[in-house]
């Protein structure tokens, strides 16, 4: 826990929670009263991609259940070390779409800023788990990206990503937004973040004031995969942000053993709607090395999506999609 600052003020609760992490698989297994027999594989996998999970999120995991769907998303396991054909370090070939460090340009009219390499949680299926952040986040990274954006009047939307942009302080976010506001052809701001799912307190009043300023029509895209991740606190804050005019969307990844059952996806859409969040995408897994054990076959995904359409109103059915490198947009498998 971060102590009170000597200047007499205390860090926001979300920052203290973000610093109070579990990074040792042995501690996580002990807290959840799980058998340590899996520890050698967990430790080995964590060497390749470190374990990182806030205690706030661990509170949502069922103790004594090694197959808990939330645990499966964060616990390093030996299966991550298995080599799977077709799975590699850069599944979306993002290295081919980097005109300047810290900026990705894949789709017409939009550009993505890699504003940080930090995340509040390390999801084991993360498609950027091998991303070379050190080459994107060194030196005057924002200056180069901002100059590129300013010289491209065809870009009207900027997407803040990472890592997770909401791990940055509000002050740092404001600095970036002030710089972006100087570029007149930028009309839309989109932020992709999982932090509010694992630490709902990140959606604080100060951040809301920043993002609801008249300069931007802000879209916040959350990343929840399971209905239990949509806590009561997130529901309350999501409704507040919706009332303030922020567009709230959710994108999920279809994950074996996590949300590949109809009742789970129905409950997730219902719970998101309670929070003022619309389901947006249900992604097929990006084929990143270390995540093959999460894959769901296309025929199973399509059957699941068909059943989902029969169970929910259309506005609560996310589009089943896949990102194919080199394509001008995401490939929609079922709408």
N, C-alpha and C positions, 0 to 999 in steps of 0.2 A: 504494500500500500504506500502511495506517495504521501509524505508528511506535509503538514501545513508549511507554506512558504514563509521565509524569514521576514518578508515585507508585510506580513500580517493578513494576507489573503489566502484563500484556499482554492486549489484547483477544482474545476467543475467535477461533479460526480462521475460523469462519463469518462473523463480522463483518468481518474483514479481506477475505475473499473478496467479501462483499457490497459493500464499498467499492471493490474493484479491478475496475471495470467498463469495458467498451468502450461509448462513447457516440458515436463518430464512425464513420459508414459507411465512410469511406476507410480507417480503421485496420482495421476488420473485414474488408473485402475484401482488403487487403494481407496480413493474417495468414493468410487462407484461400487465398491465391495465386489470386485471382479477377480477371477483367478489370475494370478500372475504368470501362469504357464505360457501365456502369449507374449510375455515381456521381451524375450530375445528378439523376436521378429519386429515388435513395435519399436524397440531401440534401434535396430538396424535401419528400418524404414525412416525413422526420424533423423537419422544421419544424412539421408539424401534430401529430405524435405522436412524441416523442423516441425514438431508438434507445437501448436499455439492455439489456446482456447481460453476465453474469459470464464471466470468462475460464475458469472451471471448466466452464461449459457449452460454450464455444467449442471446448474440447478434444475434445468428442464429435462435432464436425462434420467431415465428410470434406473435406479440402483439395482444391481444384481442381474441386469439383463444384457448379456453380451451382444445381443442382436438388436438392441434399441436403435431405431433409425436415425436418431440424432447423434448417438455415439458413433455410428458407422461413418458419418460425414467428417469426423474430426480425429478419430484415433488412427494413428499410423499402424499399418499391418504389413506382414511379410509379403502379401500378394503384390504390393507396390513394387517389389524388387524383381518380379518376374518379367521377362522380356516378351512382349506380345507383338506379332507381326502387324504392321500398319500403324503402330503407335510410336510417336516420336516427341522430341522436345519442343517443336514449334508446329503444332497440328494445324494452325490457321495460316501458316506462312507469313506471319506478321513482319518478319524481317525484310520481306520484299515490298512492304508498304510503309516504309519509314523514311520520308523525305528529309527530315531533320531529327536529331535525337529528341526523344520524349513526345513525338507526335506520330500518330498512325492515320493514314488516309486510304481507306478502302472503298468507301461508298460516295456517290455523287452528292455534293452539297453539305457533307458532314465531315468533321475531323475529330479525332479522339486525342485528348491530352493525357499522357501518363504522368500524373502529377505527384505520385509517390509510389514507392515499392512496398510500403507498409500495409498490413491488413490487421484488423482486430481479431481475426480468426483465420487459421490455415485450413481451408477445405481440401480434403484429400484428392478430390477430382479436379482441382483447379487447372484450367488450361494454360495458365501462366506460371505454373509451379517451377518451370525451368527458364523463365523469361530473363534475359540479360539486363536486369535493372541497372547494373553498374555502368553500362554504356549509355543509358538513357537519362540518368539522374545525376550526372556529374557536371560540374561547372555551371555555366549560365544557361541551364536547360530551358527555363521558361522564356527567356529572352529570344532564343532561337525559334522556338515554337510560335511565340507571339508575332515575331517578324514574318514568319511564313504565313500565318493566318492573315495578317494585315495586307499582304501582297496578293491574296487570293479572294477577290470579290465574289467568286462563285460559291464560297463556303458561307452558309447562313446559320449553321448549327454547330455548336461546340459541345463535345461530350467529355466530362471529367471522369477519369477512370484511374486505374492503377495496377497493382495495389488497390487501395480503397481510399478515395478522396476525402471521405468523412473521418478518416483518422487524423487529418490535419486540424489544427486549431481554427477557431472561427476567425481569428486575426489573419492567419495565413490565407484562408479562403477568401476573405475580403480583399486582401492584396491582389489575389489573382483575378477576382471578379472586377475590381477597379481597372486592372490592366485590360481585361477583355472588353470592358465597356467603352474603351477608347477606339475599338474597331467597329465602325458604323454598320458594316454589312452583316454582323452577327446579330441574329434576331432571337434565336432559341438557345436555351441552356439546358443541357441534360446531365444528370449526375447518376452514376451507377454505384450502388453501395449495398453491402451486406451488414455494415456496422449497426444500423438501427435494429436489425433482426437479433443480433447477439447482445447488443447494448442499446435498448430502446431510449435510454436517457440521452443518447446523442442528439435526438431531435429536440433540442432545447429552444427556448424563446429567442435567444440571440441569433441562432442559425436561421430560424424561421423568418426573422426580420430581414436578414441578409437576402434570403432567397425569394422573398415575396416583394422585394423592391420593384417599383414600376418599370425599371429598365429591362427586366427579363420576364418571359413566360417560362417558368421553370418546370421541368419534368424530373421527378425523382423516381428512379427505377430501383426498387428493392429486390432482394434475392432471398426468398423463402422457399424451401422445398417441401416442408411438412407442416401440417396444421398446428402442431404443438410449438412450432417456432414463432407463431403469431400470438404472442403473449398478450395478456390484458393491458399491460402498459403500452405495448405497441399499438393496440387497438385504440386506446384513448388518444395517443399522440397522433396517429394517422388521421383520426376524425378531425382533430384540431387543425392539422396541416391542410386537409381537404377544404375545410371551411375558409382557410386563409387564401385559397386559390391556387395551391400547388397541385399539379397533376401527379397522382401517385399510381404507378404501375408496378407489376411484379413479373419477374422472369424466373423460372425454375429450370432445373436440369432434371431430366428423367433418369433416375438412379436405381439400379437393382438393389433390392433390400431396404430401400428408403421410401420411395413413393411410387412404386410400379404396381400399385393396387388401385382399383377404381374407387373404393371407399375413401382412400387416403387423398386422392386428387379432388374428389367431390368436397370433402371436408376442408381441404386447403382453399379452394375457391370460395366456399361459403365464409370461412374465417377471414379471408382477405377482404371480402365485401363488407364484413362488419367493420373493418378498419378503414374503409374508404379507399381501398386499393383494388384496381382492376387487374385480373390476370392478363398477361401480355403474351409471353412466349413460354412454351414448354420445349426446352431444347433437347435434342438428342446429344449425347455425350460427345464432346470434342476429344479426339483420339490422342490424348497426351500420354506420354510414357509414365507409367505408374498408376493409371486409372482404369485399366481394361476390365477389372473385376466389377466395375459399376455399369458396364454396358448392358443395354436392353436392345434386343434385336428389332429391326424395323417392323417386321410383321406383327410382333407383339405390341410395339408402340402404337401402330396404326389401329389395331383392334381395341386397345385401351382408349385411344382418343375417340373412336367411334362410340364406345360405350359412354364416354364422358359427355359427348354431344347429346346423347339420348337422356342423360340424367340431369342436365343443367340448362338454364336459359343461355342463349347464344352469347350474351355479353359476359358470362362468367367462364367461357371456354377459351383457354389460351390456344394460340396457334402452335401446332406441333411443327418444329422447324429444325433445320440443321444449317450450320455455316460451312459452306464449301469454298475453299480457297480459290480466289480468282473470279468468283461470281459477282455480279454487280449488286446483289442483295442477298439476304438470307433465303435459303430454299425452304419454302413452306410445303411440308409433307401432307398436312391436313389442316384446314382452317376452321 
